[in-house]
């Protein structure tokens, strides 16, 4: 069957990017499950922002991640439920809330860095590092390569070889 999104090219660029993003996140989720981390791929940037910058307000997280405030709030609340984040109210302005990693959150970040992030980064470099041509050509190549081997399998291969 014809891949309509692919065939329509630039007309469906947003749908195409979303499809690739969802595929990559699903692959990272499988890798997270495999190593026993109950963190979704879409939550990793938030954890990384807090790891890099220390406690931040939701507004700061929105700016750091470039996503909507409701999306950040949902992720923060889910990670609070999981015990990885805590929300603190400001001493001077009680309306001001700051989000911070808990000790469990810091341990999850350290495990993620060692067992997931570096291998995913190596797998993405392998997947995209030598792409050339138009954006659509690059997306075609990327999807073709993901069809040949998923991102999680590529990341596991880097992990097993110790080169990621």
BATITI-147734 format. One record per residue: residue number from 0; x, y, z of N, C-alpha, C in turn. Coordinates in steps of 0.05 Angstrom, whole numbers, plus 5000, padded with zeros to 4 digits. Layout:
<atoms>
drenvex, n_east, n_north, n_up, ca_east, ca_north, ca_up, c_east, c_north, c_up
NUM, X, Y, Z, X, Y, Z, X, Y, Z
...
</atoms>
This chain:
<atoms>
drenvex, n_east, n_north, n_up, ca_east, ca_north, ca_up, c_east, c_north, c_up
0, 5017, 4976, 5000, 5000, 5000, 5000, 5018, 5025, 5000
1, 5008, 5045, 4986, 5023, 5070, 4984, 5025, 5084, 5011
2, 5048, 5095, 5016, 5053, 5111, 5040, 5045, 5140, 5033
3, 5020, 5147, 5039, 5009, 5173, 5030, 5025, 5196, 5042
4, 5032, 5194, 5067, 5046, 5216, 5081, 5073, 5220, 5067
5, 5087, 5198, 5061, 5113, 5200, 5047, 5110, 5211, 5019
6, 5090, 5201, 5005, 5085, 5210, 4977, 5078, 5239, 4975
7, 5064, 5250, 4994, 5055, 5278, 4993, 5078, 5297, 5001
8, 5101, 5287, 5008, 5125, 5304, 5012, 5121, 5327, 5032
9, 5128, 5351, 5022, 5128, 5374, 5040, 5100, 5381, 5050
10, 5080, 5373, 5035, 5052, 5379, 5043, 5046, 5366, 5071
11, 5058, 5343, 5076, 5053, 5329, 5101, 5078, 5328, 5119
12, 5095, 5349, 5117, 5119, 5349, 5132, 5114, 5346, 5162
13, 5095, 5361, 5173, 5089, 5359, 5201, 5081, 5331, 5210
14, 5064, 5319, 5194, 5055, 5291, 5200, 5078, 5272, 5198
15, 5096, 5277, 5179, 5119, 5259, 5175, 5138, 5262, 5199
16, 5143, 5286, 5208, 5161, 5290, 5231, 5149, 5278, 5256
17, 5123, 5282, 5259, 5109, 5270, 5282, 5111, 5240, 5281
18, 5107, 5228, 5258, 5109, 5198, 5256, 5137, 5189, 5263
19, 5157, 5202, 5253, 5185, 5194, 5259, 5190, 5198, 5289
20, 5181, 5220, 5300, 5185, 5225, 5329, 5172, 5204, 5346
21, 5147, 5197, 5339, 5133, 5176, 5354, 5148, 5149, 5352
22, 5158, 5143, 5329, 5173, 5118, 5325, 5198, 5118, 5342
23, 5213, 5140, 5342, 5237, 5141, 5358, 5231, 5139, 5387
24, 5210, 5153, 5396, 5203, 5152, 5425, 5194, 5124, 5432
25, 5179, 5110, 5415, 5170, 5083, 5421, 5195, 5065, 5424
26, 5215, 5069, 5407, 5239, 5053, 5408, 5254, 5058, 5434
27, 5256, 5084, 5442, 5269, 5090, 5467, 5253, 5079, 5491
28, 5227, 5080, 5489, 5211, 5068, 5511, 5217, 5038, 5514
29, 5219, 5024, 5491, 5226, 4995, 5493, 5253, 4991, 5506
30, 5272, 5009, 5500, 5299, 5006, 5512, 5297, 5012, 5542
31, 5282, 5032, 5550, 5278, 5038, 5578, 5266, 5014, 5593
32, 5246, 5002, 5581, 5233, 4979, 5593, 5253, 4956, 5596
33, 5269, 4953, 5576, 5289, 4931, 5576, 5309, 4933, 5598
34, 5317, 4958, 5605, 5336, 4962, 5626, 5323, 4967, 5653
35, 5296, 4966, 5653, 5282, 4968, 5679, 5277, 4996, 5689
36, 5278, 5016, 5671, 5272, 5043, 5679, 5243, 5050, 5670
37, 5227, 5059, 5689, 5199, 5065, 5683, 5196, 5095, 5676
38, 5213, 5104, 5658, 5212, 5132, 5649, 5206, 5131, 5619
39, 5187, 5148, 5610, 5180, 5149, 5582, 5200, 5168, 5567
40, 5204, 5162, 5542, 5223, 5177, 5526, 5217, 5207, 5527
41, 5192, 5215, 5526, 5185, 5243, 5527, 5190, 5257, 5553
42, 5196, 5241, 5574, 5202, 5253, 5600, 5232, 5258, 5604
43, 5248, 5246, 5587, 5277, 5249, 5590, 5287, 5277, 5587
44, 5277, 5293, 5568, 5287, 5321, 5566, 5281, 5337, 5591
45, 5258, 5332, 5603, 5252, 5347, 5628, 5272, 5339, 5650
46, 5277, 5314, 5653, 5296, 5305, 5673, 5324, 5316, 5667
47, 5331, 5317, 5642, 5358, 5327, 5634, 5359, 5357, 5640
48, 5338, 5372, 5635, 5338, 5401, 5641, 5342, 5406, 5671
49, 5329, 5390, 5687, 5332, 5394, 5716, 5360, 5384, 5725
50, 5370, 5364, 5712, 5397, 5354, 5719, 5418, 5376, 5712
51, 5415, 5388, 5689, 5434, 5408, 5680, 5432, 5435, 5695
52, 5408, 5443, 5702, 5403, 5470, 5713, 5397, 5471, 5742
53, 5390, 5448, 5754, 5381, 5448, 5781, 5351, 5455, 5781
54, 5340, 5461, 5805, 5311, 5467, 5806, 5303, 5489, 5788
55, 5279, 5486, 5775, 5268, 5505, 5756, 5238, 5509, 5761
56, 5228, 5531, 5753, 5199, 5535, 5754, 5187, 5521, 5729
57, 5161, 5517, 5729, 5148, 5506, 5705, 5153, 5524, 5681
58, 5152, 5551, 5685, 5157, 5570, 5664, 5185, 5567, 5652
59, 5205, 5562, 5670, 5232, 5558, 5661, 5234, 5532, 5645
60, 5220, 5511, 5654, 5220, 5486, 5639, 5207, 5489, 5612
61, 5186, 5505, 5610, 5173, 5510, 5584, 5193, 5523, 5566
62, 5208, 5542, 5576, 5228, 5556, 5559, 5251, 5537, 5552
63, 5260, 5521, 5571, 5282, 5503, 5565, 5275, 5481, 5545
64, 5250, 5472, 5546, 5242, 5449, 5530, 5228, 5457, 5504
65, 5218, 5482, 5503, 5204, 5491, 5480, 5177, 5477, 5475
66, 5164, 5468, 5496, 5138, 5455, 5494, 5118, 5471, 5510
67, 5092, 5463, 5508, 5071, 5478, 5521, 5071, 5475, 5551
68, 5060, 5495, 5565, 5058, 5494, 5594, 5041, 5470, 5603
69, 5018, 5465, 5590, 5002, 5442, 5599, 5018, 5415, 5596
70, 5033, 5413, 5575, 5049, 5389, 5571, 5070, 5386, 5592
71, 5084, 5408, 5599, 5104, 5406, 5620, 5091, 5400, 5647
72, 5068, 5412, 5653, 5055, 5407, 5678, 5047, 5378, 5680
73, 5036, 5366, 5659, 5028, 5338, 5659, 5052, 5320, 5665
74, 5074, 5326, 5651, 5098, 5310, 5655, 5109, 5313, 5683
75, 5109, 5337, 5693, 5119, 5342, 5721, 5102, 5326, 5741
76, 5075, 5328, 5738, 5058, 5315, 5757, 5062, 5284, 5756
77, 5065, 5274, 5732, 5070, 5245, 5729, 5096, 5237, 5742
78, 5117, 5253, 5739, 5143, 5247, 5751, 5142, 5251, 5781
79, 5126, 5269, 5791, 5122, 5272, 5820, 5109, 5247, 5831
80, 5088, 5237, 5816, 5075, 5212, 5825, 5094, 5189, 5826
81, 5113, 5189, 5808, 5133, 5167, 5806, 5155, 5171, 5827
82, 5155, 5193, 5841, 5175, 5198, 5862, 5202, 5209, 5851
83, 5202, 5217, 5826, 5227, 5227, 5814, 5231, 5257, 5816
84, 5208, 5271, 5820, 5209, 5300, 5823, 5194, 5308, 5847
85, 5201, 5332, 5857, 5185, 5345, 5879, 5180, 5374, 5871
86, 5158, 5384, 5881, 5150, 5412, 5877, 5152, 5427, 5903
87, 5167, 5449, 5903, 5171, 5465, 5927, 5159, 5492, 5922
88, 5147, 5504, 5942, 5137, 5531, 5940, 5158, 5550, 5950
89, 5158, 5574, 5937, 5178, 5594, 5944, 5175, 5604, 5972
90, 5197, 5612, 5985, 5196, 5623, 6012, 5182, 5650, 6013
91, 5189, 5667, 5993, 5178, 5694, 5993, 5151, 5696, 5978
92, 5149, 5683, 5956, 5124, 5683, 5941, 5114, 5654, 5940
93, 5093, 5648, 5956, 5083, 5621, 5958, 5069, 5612, 5933
94, 5064, 5631, 5914, 5052, 5622, 5888, 5073, 5611, 5870
95, 5098, 5618, 5875, 5121, 5608, 5859, 5127, 5580, 5866
96, 5126, 5562, 5846, 5132, 5534, 5851, 5158, 5527, 5836
97, 5175, 5512, 5849, 5200, 5503, 5837, 5199, 5473, 5835
98, 5208, 5462, 5813, 5209, 5433, 5808, 5238, 5425, 5811
99, 5242, 5403, 5826, 5269, 5393, 5830, 5270, 5362, 5829
100, 5293, 5351, 5822, 5296, 5323, 5824, 5297, 5314, 5853
101, 5285, 5291, 5858, 5288, 5278, 5885, 5313, 5261, 5884
102, 5320, 5249, 5905, 5343, 5231, 5905, 5338, 5208, 5885
103, 5313, 5197, 5885, 5306, 5176, 5866, 5308, 5187, 5837
104, 5301, 5212, 5833, 5303, 5224, 5807, 5332, 5227, 5798
105, 5349, 5235, 5817, 5378, 5237, 5810, 5390, 5210, 5803
106, 5381, 5189, 5818, 5391, 5162, 5812, 5381, 5153, 5784
107, 5355, 5160, 5778, 5344, 5152, 5752, 5359, 5166, 5729
108, 5366, 5192, 5734, 5381, 5207, 5713, 5409, 5194, 5709
109, 5422, 5187, 5731, 5449, 5175, 5729, 5447, 5148, 5714
110, 5427, 5132, 5721, 5424, 5107, 5707, 5418, 5111, 5677
111, 5401, 5131, 5672, 5393, 5137, 5644, 5418, 5146, 5628
112, 5434, 5162, 5640, 5459, 5171, 5626, 5476, 5147, 5619
113, 5479, 5129, 5637, 5497, 5106, 5633, 5485, 5084, 5616
114, 5459, 5079, 5619, 5447, 5056, 5607, 5430, 5062, 5582
115, 5422, 5087, 5579, 5404, 5094, 5557, 5415, 5117, 5539
116, 5418, 5140, 5552, 5422, 5164, 5536, 5447, 5162, 5518
117, 5469, 5153, 5528, 5493, 5152, 5511, 5490, 5132, 5488
118, 5476, 5110, 5493, 5472, 5090, 5472, 5452, 5100, 5451
119, 5431, 5114, 5461, 5412, 5125, 5442, 5425, 5146, 5425
120, 5442, 5163, 5437, 5456, 5184, 5422, 5474, 5171, 5400
121, 5488, 5150, 5407, 5505, 5136, 5388, 5488, 5124, 5365
122, 5465, 5113, 5373, 5447, 5101, 5353, 5436, 5122, 5334
123, 5430, 5145, 5344, 5419, 5167, 5328, 5441, 5178, 5309
124, 5465, 5180, 5319, 5488, 5188, 5302, 5491, 5168, 5280
125, 5490, 5142, 5287, 5492, 5121, 5266, 5470, 5124, 5246
126, 5446, 5130, 5255, 5423, 5132, 5238, 5424, 5156, 5220
127, 5433, 5178, 5230, 5431, 5204, 5216, 5457, 5217, 5208
128, 5479, 5207, 5219, 5505, 5221, 5216, 5514, 5227, 5188
129, 5507, 5209, 5169, 5517, 5212, 5142, 5495, 5219, 5122
130, 5472, 5228, 5132, 5450, 5235, 5114, 5458, 5259, 5097
131, 5448, 5259, 5073, 5453, 5282, 5055, 5429, 5285, 5037
132, 5429, 5307, 5022, 5407, 5312, 5003, 5386, 5330, 5015
133, 5363, 5330, 5002, 5341, 5348, 5012, 5330, 5336, 5038
134, 5315, 5352, 5052, 5303, 5343, 5077, 5286, 5318, 5073
135, 5271, 5318, 5051, 5254, 5295, 5046, 5271, 5270, 5040
136, 5293, 5274, 5025, 5311, 5251, 5020, 5322, 5241, 5047
137, 5329, 5259, 5065, 5340, 5250, 5090, 5319, 5236, 5107
138, 5294, 5246, 5106, 5273, 5232, 5121, 5267, 5205, 5109
139, 5268, 5203, 5083, 5264, 5177, 5070, 5286, 5157, 5079
140, 5311, 5166, 5079, 5333, 5149, 5087, 5330, 5141, 5116
141, 5322, 5160, 5132, 5319, 5154, 5161, 5298, 5133, 5166
142, 5275, 5137, 5153, 5254, 5117, 5157, 5261, 5090, 5145
143, 5275, 5090, 5122, 5284, 5064, 5111, 5303, 5050, 5130
144, 5321, 5065, 5142, 5341, 5053, 5160, 5327, 5043, 5186
145, 5307, 5059, 5195, 5292, 5049, 5219, 5277, 5024, 5212
146, 5268, 5021, 5187, 5254, 4997, 5179, 5273, 4973, 5178
147, 5299, 4978, 5173, 5319, 4957, 5172, 5327, 4949, 5201
148, 5329, 4969, 5218, 5337, 4963, 5246, 5327, 4986, 5264
149, 5311, 4979, 5284, 5300, 5000, 5301, 5321, 5014, 5317
150, 5314, 5037, 5328, 5333, 5052, 5344, 5341, 5037, 5369
151, 5322, 5024, 5382, 5329, 5009, 5407, 5348, 4987, 5401
152, 5345, 4973, 5378, 5364, 4952, 5371, 5391, 4963, 5365
153, 5392, 4986, 5351, 5417, 4999, 5346, 5431, 5008, 5372
154, 5415, 5019, 5391, 5426, 5028, 5417, 5437, 5004, 5432
155, 5422, 4982, 5432, 5432, 4958, 5446, 5458, 4947, 5434
156, 5459, 4949, 5408, 5484, 4940, 5395, 5508, 4957, 5404
157, 5503, 4984, 5406, 5525, 5001, 5416, 5531, 4995, 5445
158, 5511, 4989, 5461, 5515, 4983, 5489, 5531, 4957, 5491
159, 5524, 4937, 5476, 5539, 4911, 5477, 5568, 4914, 5468
160, 5572, 4931, 5448, 5600, 4935, 5439, 5615, 4955, 5457
161, 5601, 4968, 5474, 5614, 4987, 5492, 5624, 5012, 5478
162, 5611, 5019, 5455, 5621, 5042, 5440, 5600, 5065, 5440
163, 5581, 5063, 5456, 5562, 5085, 5457, 5560, 5098, 5483
</atoms>
